Amino acid sequence: MATEDVDPRFTDLDAWPFASAMEAMWDGQMAAVAAVRSALPALTAAAAAAAEVLGESGRLVYVGAGTSGRVAVQDGAELPPTFDWPLERIVFAMAGGQDALISSVEGAEDDTADGIRRMEEARIGPADVVIGVAASGTTPFTVAAVQRATERGAVTIGIANNAGAPLLAAARFPVLVETGSELIAGSTRMKAGTAQKVVLNLISTGIMLRLGRVYRGMMVNMRTANAKLKLRAQQMVARIAGCDVEEAAAALQITHGDIKLATLVVLGYAPEAAAGILARSGGNLRVALSDIADGTL
């Protein structure tokens, strides 16, 4: 298994000049990012399929163990503040439970029954998207969970760093990122973990892009939870609606920080009318503004 192999180039890494060792580790990180490129068609297909089924009720479900699970949880945890993705529409199935986020839970990753149970308890179905992550692609907990989710009709995405891995066979959308051997054999928090983070970023952001939660390169569904984000929201509304920051701030006050609604308010719509326009546009600001421009609303 490539991620477990000892790379003969680095057998004396610990004896190298420290600066050279650091440079070698940096090279490894860059190689890991570059390895994602060949997986772009697969992860693009996965993200498109995910966006297609999520609709108004589907959930994003992250499955993993150890480093892979922690990277997955980080990705999911960032979606509510960044894209206002509902917290109740995110499920984390971490081997060993929440305690495993900060410490090792021995044997948890080998528990296939627990992986299956998590999918059953969550009542995974066709509207859900289940993303399983494992560097080896053999982690029993993750493979079993993804296999059961596939059986239950979910869109399943398997992310692994070794070709021919069972996780890839268990998922409807396999994503292989061949990062090869690690500088420190088996330490998949390095190259494999870096590649996993990139892949998860691309998939989840791609989903949000397809769902209309991004407009002109701006995260228009962002939650304005602090002073920095409130200022950013004002600047977004001002840029989109072509107004000054003060007018944008006033519109955001009326709409309780909703950037899309505030944009339409600045354009002359009452909050209730703006909400109706967005609803008819599926929450997509680009569609709403296009319909307004065409006079179809």
FENNORVEN-V511802 format. One record per pair of residues at least 24 apart in sequence whose ideal C-beta (glycine too) atoms are under 7 Angstrom apart, sorted by sequence separation. I is the first residue (numbers start at 1). J is the second residue. If there is no record, write none. Layout:
i,j
I,J
I,J
//
This chain:
i,j
130,154
132,156
137,161
143,167
146,170
175,199
216,240
233,257
264,288
69,94
93,118
124,149
129,154
135,160
137,162
142,167
146,171
237,262
241,266
260,285
69,95
115,141
119,145
128,154
129,155
130,156
131,157
132,158
133,159
134,160
135,161
136,162
233,259
237,263
241,267
114,141
115,142
118,145
125,152
126,153
132,159
138,165
143,170
73,101
112,140
116,144
124,152
125,153
126,154
129,157
131,159
137,165
138,166
60,89
112,141
115,144
116,145
119,148
125,154
136,165
137,166
237,266
59,89
60,90
61,91
62,92
63,93
64,94
65,95
109,139
110,140
111,141
115,145
119,149
124,154
137,167
59,90
62,93
69,100
70,101
91,122
109,140
110,141
137,168
161,192
59,91
61,93
109,141
112,144
116,148
108,141
119,152
134,167
224,257
161,195
132,167
159,196
222,259
132,171
220,259
159,199
220,260
65,108
66,109
65,109
95,141
157,203
93,145
135,188
135,192
72,131
61,122
72,133
71,133
61,124
133,196
68,133
220,285
68,134
61,128
63,130
68,135
61,129
63,131
64,132
58,127
59,128
60,129
61,130
62,131
63,132
64,133
65,134
57,127
58,128
61,131
64,134
212,282
215,285
58,129
212,283
215,286
55,127
131,203
212,284
53,126
54,127
212,285
53,127
65,139
212,286
54,129
212,287
53,129
65,141
65,142
64,142
50,129
63,142
63,145
63,146
53,155
50,155
49,155
46,157
67,188
67,189
71,193
49,173
71,196
75,200
79,204
83,208
67,193
71,197
75,201
46,173
45,173
68,196
72,200
46,175
71,200
75,204
83,213
42,173
3,135
42,174
43,175
3,136
42,175
1,136
39,175
83,219
39,176
82,219
84,221
39,177
83,221
84,222
84,223
82,222
36,177
35,177
81,223
35,178
35,179
81,225
32,179
28,183
43,199
47,203
51,207
46,203
50,207
54,211
3,161
25,183
3,162
24,183
32,191
36,195
43,202
47,206
51,210
2,162
31,191
35,195
39,199
43,203
47,207
51,211
1,162
33,194
28,190
29,191
32,194
33,195
36,198
48,210
28,191
32,195
36,199
47,210
29,194
33,198
13,183
10,183
7,181
2,178
5,181
7,183
2,180
3,181
2,181
3,182
6,185
5,185
4,185
4,186
3,186
3,188
3,192
//
